[in-house]
Amino acid sequence: YTLVTGDVGEFINVGSGGSVTIPDATFAAGDVVSVFNNTSGNITITCTITTAYIAGTDSDKATMTLATRGLATILFVSGTVCVVNGNVS
């Protein structure tokens, strides 16, 4: 699933495996989307956005792993930068 602006303020419920993609130049500063992994395994968050950080780190991530039954909140700092907080690595 690729996130869209209609997801702002909502949560994405991922079931049956799959992955989530964070697109570049789509969202605005202050937009927030949450993702819930409602599966018994990890899922991948693919970061096609220019810069994606895991909260509390300083390295750009191309992909992240969202743990089983995990929750990730994505805060867009700009259209090309986001910070992901939650059960991600």
C-alpha positions as CSV (number, residue, x, y, z in Angstrom):
1,Y,0.0,0.0,0.0
2,T,1.3,3.5,-0.9
3,L,0.2,6.2,1.5
4,V,-1.9,9.1,0.1
5,T,-2.9,12.5,1.4
6,G,-6.4,11.1,2.3
7,D,-4.6,9.0,5.0
8,V,-3.6,12.1,7.0
9,G,-5.0,11.8,10.6
10,E,-6.1,8.2,9.9
11,F,-4.5,4.8,10.6
12,I,-3.6,2.2,8.0
13,N,-4.5,-1.4,9.2
14,V,-2.1,-3.8,7.4
15,G,-3.4,-7.4,7.4
16,S,-2.3,-10.5,5.5
17,G,1.3,-9.3,5.2
18,G,2.2,-6.8,2.7
19,S,4.1,-3.5,3.0
20,V,3.6,0.2,3.2
21,T,5.4,2.8,1.0
22,I,6.0,6.4,2.1
23,P,6.0,8.5,-1.1
24,D,8.1,11.6,-1.8
25,A,6.7,15.1,-2.3
26,T,3.2,14.1,-1.3
27,F,2.6,15.3,2.2
28,A,2.9,18.6,4.0
29,A,4.7,19.7,7.2
30,G,2.7,18.6,10.2
31,D,0.8,15.7,8.4
32,V,0.6,12.6,10.5
33,V,-0.3,9.0,9.5
34,S,-0.3,5.9,11.7
35,V,0.3,2.3,10.5
36,F,-0.8,-0.8,12.5
37,N,0.7,-4.1,11.6
38,N,-2.2,-6.5,12.3
39,T,-0.3,-9.6,11.3
40,S,1.7,-12.3,13.0
41,G,4.9,-11.3,11.2
42,N,7.0,-8.2,10.5
43,I,6.2,-6.0,7.6
44,T,8.4,-3.6,5.6
45,I,7.9,0.2,5.4
46,T,9.6,1.3,2.2
47,C,10.8,5.0,2.3
48,T,10.8,6.4,-1.2
49,I,10.6,9.8,0.5
50,T,13.9,11.7,0.2
51,T,14.8,11.5,3.9
52,A,13.2,9.2,6.5
53,Y,14.5,8.9,10.1
54,I,13.6,6.6,12.9
55,A,12.8,8.9,15.8
56,G,15.9,9.4,17.9
57,T,18.4,8.5,15.2
58,D,20.3,10.5,12.6
59,S,20.6,8.2,9.6
60,D,18.4,8.2,6.6
61,K,16.5,4.9,6.1
62,A,15.5,3.3,2.8
63,T,13.4,0.7,4.5
64,M,12.2,0.0,8.1
65,T,10.7,-3.1,9.7
66,L,7.4,-2.8,11.6
67,A,7.1,-5.5,14.2
68,T,4.2,-7.8,14.5
69,R,1.2,-6.1,16.1
70,G,3.4,-3.0,16.0
71,L,2.4,0.6,15.6
72,A,4.3,3.3,13.7
73,T,3.4,7.0,13.6
74,I,4.8,9.0,10.7
75,L,5.3,12.7,11.1
76,F,6.0,14.7,8.0
77,V,8.5,17.5,8.7
78,S,8.2,18.6,5.1
79,G,7.2,17.0,1.8
80,T,10.5,15.4,1.5
81,V,11.4,14.6,5.2
82,C,9.6,12.3,7.7
83,V,10.3,10.9,11.2
84,V,8.8,7.5,12.1
85,N,8.2,6.6,15.8
86,G,7.0,3.3,17.2
87,N,7.8,-0.4,16.9
88,V,10.2,0.1,14.0
89,S,13.8,-0.8,13.4
